[in-house]
Every structure is written in C-alpha cells, then in structure tokens.
C-alpha cells in the first residue's frame, strides 16, 4: 500500500499567517489607516474586518463609503488619505494590497472565526466601548467580536485600542477583564515627546504603539532615548545644520 500523500504546500513556515485588523465604530479611523499602512510596509499579511458601525464613522470622518463589492478600491482610497483629510497623501498601489483579505462583519463562517485558521493575532483599532463590552462578555454578535474571542481562547496576541473619554465604571471593568484574559489594553493616547508638529504625527504615535505591542517593526515615531530634545521635529531640522 502506498503511503498517503502529504500536501507540504499547506505546511511549514511559508504558510500565510496574517494579522487580523478589526475596525469598530469608535471615532478614530485615521488610527486604523496608519496601523494598516504600517503592517503592509513591514510585509505583513492582513485580514480585515470592518464593522457596520465603523462604516458610518469612516464616511463621517473621511467621506469614503466602504462597500463590500468594492472594498479594495475603497481601502486604497482610504489608506492614501492623510489624517488631515487630504487625499493622495500616501502612495498606495494595488500591489501594496495584494496580501490583504477582507471578511464582511456579518460572515460568522469566515476563516478567522475558527481557531484552526492560522493568524498571528488581532488588532482592534479603534475599539468602541460597545466592542470592548462585547469582547469582554464573549457575546460574539458579529465577526469582529467572534475573532477577538477566538484570539483570546487560542492565547494569541490581542491589542484593544480603546477610543473613548471619559470612561465609566462598566467599561473600566470590561477593560480589566480583557487585561486579565491576556489582551493588551492600549488607549488611543498620543504623546508629545516625539516632536509632533502635525495631526498625522499624533495619529502615527498611537499606531506605532499598537505595532510595538504586536512586535511589528516600524518607523512611525521618534522613540525616547533618555535625552531631552527641546522641541519638535521642525526645530530639529532647523538646528541640524549648525550641530557640528
């Protein structure tokens, strides 16, 4: 009897293992765009989930309607837009999106809904308080929440970028629950020591911290090195020629 054939093309280090990026309905779609650009620039594969509520937020914050049937074109337009709303700020090509897979939020039979589907982890950017509650309580009312629950049960990295202020008691308790379950709770809190001079700098700082939590290399912000810099990046550029 011949031994059974083993399909080695579906095994080993060459198998696709994406990061799942979930976008909920909280304000802060520029954070998600920056994280996605950072993942793609690092050569990471991405599985994308856009909740129904986040489509309304995206439309309100950017004027872009995210459509299932035209998701690739809409995603490309969105990622090319700067945090200040200016179109074509970032060069985004079709080739850049070659390893992005999109799953509708209502598709509970999607690949990432199962723990046997290979992923590196999940980044929820931004995370609304409703999303935080759903994940903390294990509701799985849509694909985004289901994948987050799967990520926790499989002990994979889950980063929850909550975007809300102030936070009430129930939400704080839900965030503690997520922390105890192993998630990284990462509020969308920009810092100013990196020399921000533009809204994009503040957005990129938060996105960079999300990528740090996922251990994905990037150059989105200036890291603290234990020395006072005395101002913004613009000041550094002006002083650089005389620094000898």
N, C-alpha and C positions, 0 to 999 in steps of 0.2 A: 504493500500500500504506500502510495506517495504521501509525504508529509504535507500538511495543509499549507497553502500559500499564505505568506505573511506580507501584507502591503506596507513596506517600510516607508512609503512616501507620506504616510499619515502618522509617523512616529518620529521621535528624536528632536534635536534642537531646532530643526528647520520648520517645525510646525508653527503656524500662526498663533500668537498669544497676544491679543490686543489689550489695551486699557479701555474699559467701558467708561464713557463720559455721559453722565446723566444731567440734564438741564431742567430744573424745576421752574415754577412760576414766579420766584422771587425777582425783585429788581436786581440787575447786575449782569445782564447778558454780555457786556464787554469783558468781564472776568472769564466767562466761558470761552469766548473767542480767543483770548490771549492764551489760555491753557491749551486749547486745541492747536493753535499755531506752534506753541512750544513743544507739544508732543510730536507733531508732524516734523518739525525741524530736527528733533532728536532721532528721527527714523522709527518712531513707534507706530504700531498699528492701532487703529481706533475703531471701537464700536460705539455708535452714537444713539442716544435716546433723548428725544425732545418731548417733554410732556405737553399736554393740551394747553395748560395754563401758561406755560413758557412761550408758546407761540404768540399769545396775546401780548405778553411782555416784550418779546422781540419786535413785534410790529409797532408797539408804542415807543420803544427806545430807539429803533433804527429805521422804521418804515418798511422793513423787509417781511414779507409774508412767507413763512416756511411751509412748503407744500410737500406732501408725501410723494406725489408723482414727479416733482421737480426738485427734490431735496438737494441733489448735487449742485445744481446751478444756484439755488438759494444759499446753500452753505458757502459756496465760493464767494458770492457777493458779500455775505456777512463777514467772512474772515478777512476780506480785503478792506473792510471798513475800520477806520480808527475809532478810538474811544470817544473822540470828539464828534463823531458822526460823519466825518469826511470820507467819501467813497474812494476806492483805489489807493488807500494809504499804504497797504501792504501788498506785495506781489504774490498772488495765489494762482497757480496753474492747475490744469486738470491732472497733471502728473503728481502734484502735491497731494491730491485727494485719492490717489489710486488705491491706498490701503485703508480707506475709511468705509465702514459698513454701517448702514442705517437701519434701525429697527423701530417701527411705529410703536408708540407708547401703549396702544391697545392690544398688541400682539403678545399675549401671555404664553404663546408656544414658541416664541423666538429662541434662538440659540442660547443667549446668556441667561435665560430663565432656568436653565439646568446647571447643577453643579458639575456635570461632566463636560460642559463646554469650557475649553481652556482659555482662561483670561489671566492677566497679571493682577488685576484688581479693579476698583471702581472709584471714580472721582465725581462727586455730585457738586456741580458748580453752576450757578449758585443753588443753595438749598433753602427753600422756604420753610417756615415753621410748620406748615401742614405736611410737607415732605418729611421733616425731622420727626414729627409725631408718628406718621405712618410707618417709617422705618423702625423707630424705637418700639412701636407696639406690634410690629410684624404683620401689618394689615395686608400688604401686597395688593393694593387696589388697582395698580397698573404695573406695566413692565418695569418702570424705574424703581418702584418700591420692591418689587419681586427680586430684581437683580441685586439690590442692596442687601436684602435678606439672605440671598444665596451667598453673597460675598462674605457676610459675617459667619454663616454656618460653615463655610469652607475655609475659614480662617485666612482669608485673603485681605489685602490692604483695602480699606475703605476710608476715603477722605471726604468729610462733610463740610463744605464751605457755607456755613450758615450766614444769611444776609438779612438781618432784621435788627431793629433797635427801637425802643428798649426791649429787653427780653422779660417775659413774665415767668411766674413760678412754674407752670406746667411745662413750658418749653425748656427751662433750665433743667428740670428733672429729666426730660427726654434726652437732653444732651449728655447728662451724666450717665443715663442708661446706655447711650451709644458708646461713650468712653469706656464704660465697664465691659461692654461687649467686644472691645478691641478696635473701634473706629478711631480715626484721628479727627477731632473736632477742631476745625480751622476757621474762625470767624473772618469775614472779609474786612480786615482792619489794616488799611495801608499805613506804612511808616514813612517818616520824612528824612531819616538819617541817610538814605541812599541818594539824596540830592535831587528830589523830584522837581521838575520845572514845568511839567505838562500833565494833564489828566491821564495820559497814556502811561506815564511813569508810575503813577499811583496804582493803576489797574495792573500793570505788569509786576509790581511788587507782590501783590496778593497772588497773582497767577504763579509767580516764581516760588512762593512759599508752598503752594499746592504741589508744584512739581518737585520741590525739595522733599515733601512728605512722601511722594511716590518714588523718590530716589531716581528721578529723571534729570539728566544734566541739562543745563540751560544757561543763558547769559542775560536774563531778563532784568536783573537789578544789580546794583553795586553792593557787595557784601561788606559787612562790618569787619574791620581788621584791627580794632583796638586803638585807632588813631583818629583824632578829630580832623575833619576835612574842612570845616569852616565854610559851609555853604553848599550851593547847588552844583550840578554838573556844568552849568553855564559859567559859573565862577571859575571852576577848574580849567575850563577851556581857555578862558581869558588869561589866567595866571600861568598856564603851562609854558608858553614861550620864554618866560623870564626865570623859570625854575631850572637853574643850572648849578 
